[in-house]
Amino acid sequence: MNISTVSAPGKLMLLGEHAVVYGRPCIVTAIDQRIHVEIERTENTTLVIEAPDVDIAGYEKSIETLGSGNIPKGAMFVEYAVQKFYAKYPCVGGVRVSVSSAFSSQIGFGSSSASTVCVIRALAEIYGKKLLAKQIFAIAHQAVLEIQGSGSGFDVAAALYGGTLYFVAGGKTVEPLKVSNIPLVVGYTGVKADTSGLLGEVAKKMKEQPEKVTRIYDAIAKLVNDAKTKMIEGDWERVGKLMDFNQDYLRDLGVSSQKLESLIVAAKQAGAWGAKLSGAGGGDCMIALAADDKRKAIESAIESAGGQVIHISSSSQGVRVDA
C-alpha cells in the first residue's frame, strides 16, 4: 500500500486534570471532531509535510535528520511521530504527510496528540506493520513526551481508543466506560492555554508545598473514582456536583482564570448541574453538565458571558483507517 488516510478524534478532559500527571486517575472522552492525516510513500528519503491549518506548506526534511535542528511548531508532532516510527521500524524511502483538522488548533481538543496517533497508525498501514494499540500508544506517547517534557498520555489514549476512558498516567490503566450521550455543554474562552507553562507552574507548587498539593491530588483522585461510578449509573446530577468539587481544587492549584470563572458561574446560574475548566486551565474550554431543558439557557448564558459555545458529541470512535 502506498497511500493511507487515517483519522482520530479530539478529546475533552472531564475530571482529573493535573492530578493525572502525578499518577492519579482521570476521565476523558473522545469527541466527534477529528484530525485527518493522509500519508503517501515516496522514493525520496525525505519527509514532506502539508498542514495548512497550522501554516505548514511544503516543509521538507531528510529522514536521517528528523528531530534535529529548528522545527516549526506546526510540524513538530508529525516530524517526531515519523522519526520515532522509523527508529523503531526501519523503512525504505520517505513519506508525504497531509494533515487537516475539523477544529482549530487554538482550542485544546488534543490536535497534537491526535495527529501523532494518526501518523503512526497510517505509517503502520502503508508499511504493513500490524501494531497493537498499546504499541501505537507507546510510540505516540514517547513522541509527545520528547516534545512537551511531561504529560500523562490521556490525550494520546483518547485519540487511540476513543469512547470515554478511565485513565491512569502512562497507560497503566485504560478502562473504557460504558456511557453514552454525556449531557455536555462546552464553552470556549477564546484564550489559548499555555499547557507546558501551566504544568511547570503546578510542578513548582508541588516542590514548594508538597503536602498541600498532594492532598489536593488525593482528593481529586477520590472524586474521579466516585464520578466513574455515577457516570456508569447515569447519575449526571451527582457527576455535575463532583465537577464543582474538582473545579474548587483546580482553583486552589491556581490554574483557573477570570474568564473561565465567568463562564462557569454563568452556566451554573443558568441551571447547570455542575461546571469546571477542562484541560490545563488558564483559558481554553470549560464544560458543564445540563438537563436537556436547561441546555439552551446555559448556552445563551455562556455566550452572554463572552464565551463561544462549541457543539460536540462525546464517546466518539478512536483512530481509524478511512482509506
N, C-alpha and C positions, 0 to 999 in steps of 0.2 A: 504494500500500500504506500502511495506517495503523498496523499493528502488526507488529513483528518480534521474534522470540525467537532469541537467539544464545547460544552457549556457547563457552568457551575453557578449555584445560587449565591447571592449575598446573604448576610446574616444580621440578626438583631440579638444583642445580649439582653436576656430577660432579667436574670438575677445573678449576682455573684462576681461582678467585675472587680478588678484589682485584687480581691482575695484569691481569685483563681491563680494568679501569678505566684502565690505563696502556698500552693498545694491544697487549697480548699476547692470544693466543687462549685460549678456554675450551671446555669441552664441557658441554652442558646437555641434559637430557632432559625432555620433557613427560610429565606423569603423568595417570592416568585420573580423578583427582578434579578437578571442573570448577566454574567460575563460570558462572552463568546470568543473563542480562540480557534483560528484556522492555522494549521501548520502544514507546510509543504516541504518535502525533502528536496534538496538541491545537490548538484555535483560539486559545487564550491564548498570549501571548508570554512564557511562563514555563517554567522547568524545575522539575519536581516529582520528588523522589527518595524512594523507599521502599526501605530496605535494613535490614530488621530484624536481620540477623546482626551489624550494627555499630551498632545502636541509632539508626538514622535512620528517622524516621516523619514523613511529611508535610512534609519540607523543601522550601521553595519560594523561588524567586528569579527575578527578571526576566532575560530573555536578555541584555539590554544591560548588566547589571551583573555578569555571570558572571566569576569570577576575582578579584573585589574584595571587600573587607570581611572580616569574620570568617567563615570556612568551617569547619564541623565536620570533624574528621579523617575520619570515615566517609563524608563526601560529597565530599571534595576531589578524588579522582581522576575520579569521574564528572563533576563540575562542570567540571573543566579539560578533560576529553575533549570534552564538549559545546561548551564555549567555543572550543576550537581548531578543531573541525569547522565551527562556524558562521562563524568568522572566515575559514576557507579556502573554504567553500562556503555563501554566504549563503542562508538558507532562511526561508520564511514560517511563522509560527506557533511553537508551543513543543512540548515533549515531556514525557511522564511516564515515568520510568525506575524499574523494579523490579529489584533485584539480590538474588540468593540464591547461597549457596555450599555445595558439598559438603564443605568443610573449614573449620576455624576460621581466622579472620584472624590469630590469635595465632601460627600456625605459618607459617614463612617459605616458603610454596609459591608466592609471587608473586601473591597475590589482587589486589593493587592494579593491577599491570600487566595481568593477565588481564581485569579489569573494564574497564580503559581500552580495550583492544583490542576487547572485546565491544561497548562503547558506540559506538565509531567504525564498526565493521562493521555494527551494527544501524541506525545513522543513515544510512549509505550505502544500505542496503537500502530503508528507508522513503522516502528522498528520491530514489531511482533513480540514485544515483551509482555508476558502475561503476569502483571503485577497484582498482588493482593492489595486491598485497601490500606492495610497497615504499612505496606512498603511505600505506597504513594504518600501516606501521611509522614513517614519518616523523612523522605527526601524533601517534601514541601516544607515541613517544619524546620528542617535544618537550614534551608534556604532563607526562610523568614527570620530565623534567629540570627543568622550571619549578618543580615541587613539591619535588623532592629536592635540586636543585642540582648533582648529579653522578650518574653511572651510565653503564654501557656499553650498556644496551639488551638484554642477553641474555635477561632475563625477558620483555620485550616480544616478542622473536623467538620464544621458546619457545611463548608463547601464540598467536602468529600462525601460525607454520609447523608447529608440532607436531613429533613424531618426536624424534630425538636429533641435535643440531646441533653442528658445529664452528663457533664464532662468534668474530669479531673486532670490537672496540668500534665502536659506531655503525653496525653492519650492513655494514662494509666487506667482510666475508666471512660468508656464511650458507650453510654446506655441510651438507646432510643426510647423515648417516652410515647406511650400510646395516647396522644392528644391530637385534636384537630380543631379547626375553627377557633383558634385563640382570639378572643374579642379585643384585639389591639387597636389603639389609635396611636399614630406616630406623628410627632411634631418635630420639625427641623428648625433649629435656632438661626440658621444662616451663617453660623460661625464654624469654620473647620477646626476640629480638635487637633491639638499637638500631642499625639499619643505618646511618643517617646519622651517628650518633655514632662508630661504628667506622670508617667511611670517613674521617671527619675526623681521627681518631687516626692512621690509616695515612698520610694526607696530611701530617700534621705530621712523622711519622717520615721521610717522603720528603724533606722540606725539611731536616731535621736531619742525616740520614745518607743522602744521595742515593746514594753508591756502594754501600753495603751493600744498600739496598732495591732498587736497580737490578739488582744481582747476583741477588737472590732472585727478582725478576720474570723475569729472563732464564732462570734455572734452571727456574722453573715453566713457562715457555713451551716449553722443550725437553721436559719430561716430558709436557706436554699433547700435543705432536706425536707423541711416542713412544706415548702411550696411544691416540691416534687410530688408529694403525696396528694396534696389538694388539687393539683393540676390533673392528675390521673382521675381523681374523683369528680372533676368538673366543677369544683367549688371556686369559681373565679372571684367571687366577692372576697373570700379569705386570701386568695393569692394577691389581690389588689392591696389588702392591708399589709401583707408581707412585703410588697413592693414599697409601701410607705416606710416601713421599718428599714428596708435596705437603703432607701434614699437618705434617711436620717444618718446612717453610718457613713455613707459616701460624703454627706455634708461635713461630718466630723473629720473625714480624711482631707477635706479641703479641695475636692475635685469638682464640686458643683460650680455654678456661675449664676450671676444675677439673671441672665436671660433664661437659663434653664429653669431657675426657680419660678420665674414669672409664668412660664408656660405650664409648669407643674401645678402651681396654685390655680391658674385659670381652669385647667382640666378638672381638678378636684372640686372647685366651686361650681362647675357645671354638671357635677354628678358622677364623676369617675369613681370607680371602686378604689383606685389607687393609682399613683403615678410616680415615676422616677426617671433619672437620666439613664441612657443606655450607651454603654461603651466607656471610653476613658474619662469622659467628662470635659469640662472646660468650654463646652459648646456642643456642636453636633446635635444629636437627637435626644428627645425624651419620649417615653412611652406611657400610655395609660391603658387601663382595662375598663371596659364600659359595657353596660347592658345595651342592647340594640336600640331601645327607645331613648337613650341618652347620647348616642353617638353623634348625631348632627349638632346638638347643642355643644358638646365637647369640642368638636372640630371647629365650630364657629368661635368658641372661646379662645382656642389656641391661635386662630388667625387674628382675632381682635387683639391678642397679646403680642402680636408681631411674629408669630411662627408660621411656618409653611406645613400644611398637612400633607403627608405622603401616604398614598394608599398602597398597601401591600397585603399579600396573603402569606400566612405562616406555614411552617412544616412542609416546605417545598422539596421537590426531588433533588438529590445530590448530583454530583458530577455525572455527566452522561455523554456518550458519543452520539452526535447528531447526524454525522455523515462521514 
